[in-house]
Amino acid sequence: MSQDTLFDKVWDLHKVSSLPGGSDQIFIGLHLIHEVTSPQAFGALKDKKLKVKFPNRTVATVDHIVPTDNQSRPFKDNLAERMISTLEKNCLQHKIKFFNIGSGSQGIVHVVAPELGLTQPGMTIACGDSHTSTHGAFGSIAFGIGTSQVRDVLATQTIAMNKLKVRQIWCEKKLSHGVYAKDLVLHIINELGVKAGVGFAYEFAGPAIEALSMEERMTICNMSIEGGARCGYINPDEKTFSYIKNKLCAPKNEHWDEALLWWKSLKSDESSIYDDVIKLDASKVNPTVTWGITPGQSIGINQKVPLLSDLSPNDQLIAEEAYEYMGFKPGQSIKDTPVDVCFIGSCTNGRISDLRVAAKVLKDKKVSNRVKAFVVPGSEKVANEAKQEGLDKIFKDSGFQWREPGCSMCLAMNSDKLLGNQVSASSSNRNFKGRQGSPNGRTLLMSPAMVAAAAINGKVSDVREFINL
């Protein structure tokens, strides 16, 4: 088993006890909740006449079901209105901090917590959402949990887990111009496979990772789950500390100095032992697009959809399913595939840096008249910052719809859905069948910059042709 990695250190610090059967009871430092996976958990507490044990360690926001076109209350969708009302009542009853719509800090839970400074190195973080792995970008160990575990954390501030193995993914050199964190993580998932991470925590390291901004690191860790890993993390460094400093919930004054000293001790040792190490050259990664029905079915922009004979026997069956569902033919180029909808947003790519890079591509250009394009900021803070920089005007002038913060078409739990067999160029994280709201809708995952390029041309395009002008 691994030794002296950041994962091992944080796990040991938060281990309460060993349980029969081999699992450990782990204390959760920060519990994030939203409106979808918490109602049943609060209901279970009520049934057992229990209170939230540490309400100051739980923070709530609303993101999955909120409409992005009109957020006035009551919501037009009765179910969405009931879900947000239930969350409001539960937070009030249990004295849980709730960043509601209009607070200035509402948004996608995995965008809001880092920008408020809630996410910090050395933490254990849990949320009833699989993409909780995002927070590992700060050197925390962050897990997505199910509703029954949400109940357990509310009641006891602990969960029972088997300790994970640790795989280091070492990324040499740096990404080239026009290639982004989204391309890198799609490339990693393609190389390793969507099941390779089962039973593992992924440690992302190396010069290419160190060169990334904090928001780019969040994109990498966010999609660890798409590679099968339970969590992904990056050792904290000066970029991490600078990002957290002066945030609303960050330590202040002498507490900052104490925290900084502590955080600097929390990293994998040079002599750390890993269960597995994978090395890849980031400079060889190209703008990447998914062609299939899993995030692992991706290719570089100038590559062709693989032939069945090019794939391993284990991958051939799902490839055949993907060919049929997506309408691609083996050997077909991904470039110039027509798109109907272009979506920029999600917990993967709805941050201010994502909007900036997309706006740079779109400036003084127009969206194709055959495309419906919309951008959904990841939080109210992101939206306000974008407006201050004039990014919203660039988007609207180009033909993009500017929406209010929420999860939107990432999983289509509100009115933002594909229709029929529309093809979506999406900056989100999953391309499963029906993921974006239509049972026949087809999703092509790519970076926000690539989505912007696709919107302009009305087809999958190489963003480098725009930014190199």
C-alpha positions in Angstrom: 0.0 0.0 0.0 1.0 3.6 -0.5 3.0 5.4 2.2 3.7 9.1 3.0 1.5 10.5 0.2 -0.7 13.4 0.9 -3.7 11.0 0.8 -2.1 8.8 3.5 -1.4 11.8 5.7 -4.9 13.3 5.4 -6.6 9.9 5.8 -4.6 9.2 9.0 -5.3 12.6 10.5 -9.1 12.1 10.0 -9.3 8.4 10.9 -11.6 8.0 14.0 -11.4 4.2 14.3 -11.0 1.0 12.4 -14.3 -0.9 11.8 -15.1 -4.6 11.6 -14.7 -5.7 8.0 -11.7 -3.6 7.3 -13.2 -0.1 6.7 -12.3 3.0 8.6 -14.5 5.6 10.2 -13.4 9.0 8.7 -14.2 12.4 10.2 -15.4 14.9 7.5 -14.1 18.4 7.9 -16.5 20.1 5.5 -19.9 18.8 4.3 -21.4 20.5 1.3 -25.1 20.0 0.5 -27.5 21.0 -2.2 -31.2 20.5 -2.9 -31.1 17.2 -4.7 -29.5 14.6 -2.4 -30.3 16.2 1.0 -34.1 16.0 1.4 -34.2 12.3 2.1 -31.2 12.6 4.4 -32.9 15.3 6.5 -36.0 13.2 6.5 -34.1 10.3 7.9 -32.8 12.5 10.7 -36.4 13.6 11.5 -37.6 10.0 11.6 -34.9 9.1 14.1 -35.3 12.4 16.0 -31.7 13.3 15.4 -30.1 16.7 15.0 -27.2 17.8 12.7 -24.2 17.1 14.9 -21.9 19.9 13.7 -24.0 22.4 11.7 -21.1 24.8 11.4 -19.3 22.2 9.3 -22.1 22.0 6.8 -22.7 24.6 4.0 -25.6 24.6 1.5 -26.3 26.1 -1.9 -28.8 25.4 -4.6 -27.6 24.5 -8.1 -29.0 21.4 -9.8 -32.6 22.3 -10.3 -32.5 26.1 -10.5 -33.7 27.5 -13.8 -31.2 29.6 -15.6 -33.5 31.8 -17.7 -35.9 33.1 -14.9 -35.0 32.6 -11.3 -38.0 34.5 -9.8 -39.9 32.6 -7.1 -41.9 30.5 -7.1 -40.2 28.6 -9.8 -42.4 27.5 -12.8 -41.4 23.9 -12.2 -43.3 22.8 -9.1 -40.9 20.0 -8.2 -37.9 22.5 -8.4 -39.8 24.9 -6.1 -40.6 22.1 -3.6 -36.9 21.0 -3.6 -35.5 24.5 -2.9 -38.2 25.2 -0.3 -37.3 22.0 1.5 -33.7 22.9 1.5 -34.5 26.4 2.9 -36.6 24.9 5.7 -34.0 22.3 6.6 -31.2 24.8 6.7 -33.2 27.2 8.9 -34.3 24.4 11.3 -30.7 23.0 11.7 -29.0 26.4 11.6 -26.9 25.5 8.5 -25.4 28.3 6.4 -27.2 28.5 3.1 -26.0 30.5 0.1 -29.4 31.0 -1.6 -30.2 32.8 -4.9 -29.6 36.5 -4.5 -27.0 36.1 -1.7 -24.2 37.0 -4.1 -22.6 33.6 -3.4 -25.1 31.1 -4.8 -24.0 28.8 -7.5 -22.7 25.3 -8.3 -21.5 23.8 -5.1 -18.0 22.9 -6.5 -17.6 26.5 -7.7 -18.9 28.2 -4.7 -16.9 26.5 -1.9 -13.5 27.2 -3.4 -14.3 30.9 -4.3 -15.5 31.4 -0.7 -12.3 29.9 0.8 -14.2 27.1 2.4 -12.0 24.5 0.5 -8.6 24.3 2.1 -5.6 22.0 2.1 -5.6 18.9 4.3 -9.4 18.7 4.6 -11.7 15.8 4.2 -14.7 17.1 2.2 -17.9 15.2 1.3 -20.9 16.1 -0.8 -23.8 14.2 -2.3 -22.4 14.8 -5.7 -19.9 12.7 -7.6 -17.8 15.7 -8.7 -16.8 16.6 -5.2 -13.4 15.4 -6.3 -13.0 19.0 -7.7 -11.9 20.2 -4.3 -8.8 17.9 -4.4 -7.1 20.7 -6.4 -6.4 22.3 -3.1 -4.7 19.3 -1.5 -7.8 18.1 0.2 -9.3 14.6 0.0 -12.8 15.1 -1.3 -15.5 12.4 -1.9 -18.8 12.2 -3.6 -21.3 10.3 -1.3 -24.7 8.9 -1.6 -27.9 10.0 0.2 -27.5 7.5 3.0 -24.0 8.8 3.6 -25.2 12.4 3.5 -27.5 11.3 6.4 -24.5 9.8 8.2 -22.4 12.9 7.9 -25.3 15.1 9.1 -25.8 12.9 12.1 -22.3 12.0 13.0 -19.9 14.0 10.9 -18.3 10.7 9.8 -18.5 8.1 7.1 -17.3 4.6 6.8 -14.9 3.9 3.9 -12.3 1.5 2.8 -8.9 3.1 2.3 -8.0 3.7 -1.3 -4.9 2.9 -3.2 -2.9 5.8 -4.6 -1.9 6.2 -8.3 0.3 9.1 -9.2 -0.3 10.5 -12.7 2.9 12.4 -13.6 2.5 14.9 -16.4 5.8 15.9 -18.0 6.5 19.2 -19.8 3.6 21.7 -20.4 0.5 22.0 -22.5 0.9 23.7 -25.8 -0.9 26.9 -27.0 -4.6 26.3 -27.5 -4.6 23.2 -25.3 -6.3 23.4 -21.9 -6.8 21.4 -18.7 -10.0 19.9 -20.1 -8.0 18.5 -23.0 -5.4 17.0 -20.7 -7.9 15.3 -18.4 -9.9 13.9 -21.4 -6.6 12.6 -22.7 -5.7 11.0 -19.4 -9.1 9.3 -19.2 -8.7 8.0 -22.7 -5.2 6.7 -22.0 -6.1 4.9 -18.8 -9.8 4.1 -19.3 -13.0 4.9 -17.4 -12.6 2.0 -15.0 -8.8 2.2 -14.4 -9.3 4.4 -11.3 -11.7 2.1 -9.4 -10.3 1.6 -5.9 -7.8 4.5 -6.3 -7.2 8.0 -5.4 -5.4 9.9 -8.2 -2.5 12.2 -7.4 -1.9 14.6 -10.4 1.7 15.8 -10.4 4.6 16.9 -12.6 5.6 20.1 -14.4 2.4 20.3 -16.5 0.2 20.2 -13.4 2.4 22.7 -11.5 2.0 25.1 -14.5 -1.8 25.1 -14.3 -3.8 27.8 -12.5 -6.0 26.8 -9.6 -9.1 26.9 -11.7 -7.4 24.6 -14.3 -6.4 22.2 -11.5 -10.0 22.1 -10.4 -11.0 21.0 -13.9 -8.4 18.2 -13.7 -9.6 16.9 -10.3 -13.2 17.4 -11.2 -13.1 14.7 -13.8 -11.1 12.2 -11.7 -14.4 10.4 -11.2 -14.9 10.0 -15.0 -11.7 8.0 -14.9 -13.1 5.7 -12.2 -11.2 7.2 -9.3 -13.0 8.0 -6.0 -11.1 11.2 -5.7 -8.2 13.2 -7.3 -5.9 15.7 -5.7 -2.9 17.9 -6.3 -0.3 18.8 -3.7 -0.8 22.4 -2.4 1.8 25.0 -3.4 2.2 28.8 -3.5 -0.6 29.1 -6.1 -2.9 27.3 -3.7 -2.1 29.6 -0.8 -2.4 32.8 -2.9 -5.8 31.7 -4.3 -7.2 31.1 -0.8 -5.8 34.2 0.9 -8.3 36.9 1.6 -11.3 34.8 0.6 -14.4 35.3 2.8 -13.9 32.1 4.8 -10.1 31.9 4.7 -8.2 32.2 8.0 -7.3 35.8 8.9 -4.3 37.6 10.5 -2.4 35.3 12.9 -4.6 32.4 12.1 -3.5 32.7 8.4 0.1 32.4 9.5 -0.7 29.3 11.6 -2.7 27.7 8.7 0.0 28.4 6.2 2.6 26.7 8.3 0.3 23.7 8.7 -0.6 23.6 5.0 3.0 23.6 3.9 3.6 20.4 5.8 0.8 18.6 3.9 2.2 17.2 0.8 3.5 13.9 -0.5 7.1 13.3 0.5 9.9 12.8 -2.1 10.2 9.3 -0.8 6.5 8.6 -0.9 5.5 5.1 -2.1 2.7 4.8 -4.6 0.6 1.8 -5.5 1.1 2.8 -9.2 2.7 5.5 -11.2 1.7 6.6 -14.7 3.8 9.0 -16.8 2.7 11.0 -19.9 4.0 13.9 -22.0 1.5 16.8 -21.8 3.2 18.6 -24.7 1.8 15.9 -27.0 -1.8 16.5 -26.0 -4.0 18.2 -28.7 -7.4 19.8 -28.4 -9.6 16.8 -27.5 -13.2 15.9 -28.3 -15.3 12.9 -27.2 -16.9 10.9 -30.0 -18.7 8.3 -28.0 -20.9 7.7 -24.9 -18.3 7.6 -22.2 -15.7 10.4 -21.4 -13.0 7.9 -22.3 -14.1 7.7 -25.9 -12.1 10.8 -27.1 -9.7 11.7 -29.8 -7.5 14.7 -30.8 -9.2 17.2 -33.1 -7.2 16.0 -36.2 -7.8 12.3 -35.4 -10.4 10.0 -36.7 -13.0 7.9 -34.9 -11.2 4.6 -34.2 -11.8 1.5 -36.1 -13.1 -1.5 -34.1 -9.9 -3.3 -34.9 -7.9 -0.6 -33.3 -9.6 -1.1 -29.9 -9.0 -3.7 -27.2 -11.6 -6.5 -27.0 -12.9 -5.0 -23.8 -13.6 -1.7 -25.6 -15.1 -3.0 -28.8 -18.6 -3.7 -27.4 -19.2 -0.2 -26.1 -17.6 1.2 -29.2 -20.2 -0.5 -31.4 -22.9 0.9 -29.2 -21.4 4.3 -29.4 -21.1 4.2 -33.3 -24.9 3.4 -33.5 -26.0 5.9 -30.9 -23.8 8.8 -32.0 -24.1 8.2 -35.7 -20.4 8.2 -36.3 -18.7 5.8 -38.7 -15.4 4.2 -37.8 -12.6 6.1 -39.5 -14.7 9.3 -39.7 -13.0 12.6 -38.8 -14.3 14.4 -35.7 -13.5 17.8 -37.1 -16.3 19.4 -39.1 -19.0 17.4 -37.3 -22.1 19.7 -37.4 -23.4 20.8 -33.9 -26.8 22.1 -33.0 -26.3 23.4 -29.4 -23.2 24.9 -27.7 -23.1 25.0 -23.9 -20.4 26.6 -21.8 -20.8 26.0 -18.0 -20.9 23.3 -15.4 -18.7 22.5 -12.3 -16.0 21.5 -14.7 -15.8 24.6 -16.8 -18.1 27.4 -15.5 -15.5 29.5 -13.7 -14.3 33.0 -14.6 -11.2 31.8 -16.4 -13.3 29.5 -18.6 -15.5 32.4 -19.6 -12.5 34.6 -20.3 -10.9 32.1 -22.7 -14.2 31.5 -24.5 -14.9 35.2 -24.8 -11.4 35.8 -26.3 -12.3 33.3 -29.1 -15.7 34.9 -29.6 -14.7 38.6 -29.5 -15.9 40.4 -32.7 -17.3 37.1 -34.1 -20.8 35.7 -34.6 -22.4 32.4 -33.7 -23.5 30.4 -36.7 -27.2 30.9 -37.4 -27.8 27.1 -37.2 -26.6 26.9 -33.6 -28.3 27.6 -30.2 -25.5 28.8 -27.9 -25.7 29.7 -24.2 -23.3 30.3 -21.4 -24.1 29.6 -17.7 -21.8 31.1 -15.1 -20.9 28.7 -12.3 -21.9 31.2 -9.6 -23.3 34.6 -8.9 -19.7 35.7 -8.1 -18.5 34.5 -11.5 -21.5 36.2 -13.2 -20.8 39.5 -11.5 -17.1 39.4 -12.2 -17.8 38.6 -15.9 -20.1 41.5 -16.1 -17.5 43.8 -14.6 -15.1 42.7 -17.2 -17.6 43.0 -20.1 -17.5 39.3 -20.9 -21.3 39.1 -20.8 -21.5 41.7 -23.6 -19.0 39.8 -25.7 -21.0 36.7 -25.4 -24.3 38.4 -26.1 -22.9 40.4 -29.0 -21.7 37.1 -30.6 -25.1 35.5 -30.3 -24.7 33.5 -27.1 -27.6 33.6 -24.6 -26.4 34.8 -21.1 -28.0 32.8 -18.3 -28.2 32.8 -14.5 -25.9 30.5 -12.4 -26.7 26.8 -12.1 -25.8 23.4 -13.3 -28.0 23.8 -16.4 -27.5 21.4 -19.3 -24.7 19.5 -17.7 -27.4 17.1 -16.4 -30.6 18.8 -17.6 -32.5 18.7 -14.3 -34.1 22.0 -15.3 -35.5 23.3 -18.6 -32.1 23.4 -20.4 -32.3 20.2 -22.4 -31.4 18.9 -25.8 -34.3 18.1 -28.2 -34.5 14.9 -30.3 -31.1 13.8 -31.6 -29.5 17.2 -31.4 -25.7 17.3 -31.2 -24.2 19.3 -28.3 -20.7 20.8 -28.1 -20.5 20.9 -24.3 -17.9 22.0 -21.7 -19.5 19.7 -19.1 -18.2 16.4 -17.9 -20.4 13.5 -19.1 -21.6 12.4 -22.5 -23.7 9.4 -21.4 -26.8 8.6 -23.3 -29.6 11.0 -22.4 -27.3 13.0 -20.0 -28.3 16.4 -21.5 -32.1 15.8 -21.3 -33.0 14.0 -24.5 -33.0 10.2 -24.7 -31.5 10.6 -28.2 -29.4 13.7 -27.6 -25.7 13.4 -28.5 -22.9 15.1 -26.5 -19.4 16.0 -27.6 -17.3 17.0 -24.6 -14.5 19.7 -25.2 -12.9 22.7 -23.6 -14.8 26.1 -23.4 -12.6 27.5 -26.1 -13.4 24.6 -28.4 -17.1 25.1 -27.7 -16.8 28.8 -28.7 -15.0 27.8 -31.9 -17.7 25.2 -32.7 -20.4 27.9 -32.1 -18.8 30.2 -34.6 -18.4 27.6 -37.3 -21.5 25.5 -36.5 -19.3 22.5 -36.4 -16.4 20.9 -34.4 -13.4 23.1 -35.1 -9.8 23.5 -34.0 -9.7 26.5 -31.7 -6.0 27.1 -32.6 -7.2 28.3 -35.9 -8.9 31.2 -34.1 -6.3 32.1 -31.4 -3.3 31.9 -33.7 -4.7 34.5 -36.1 
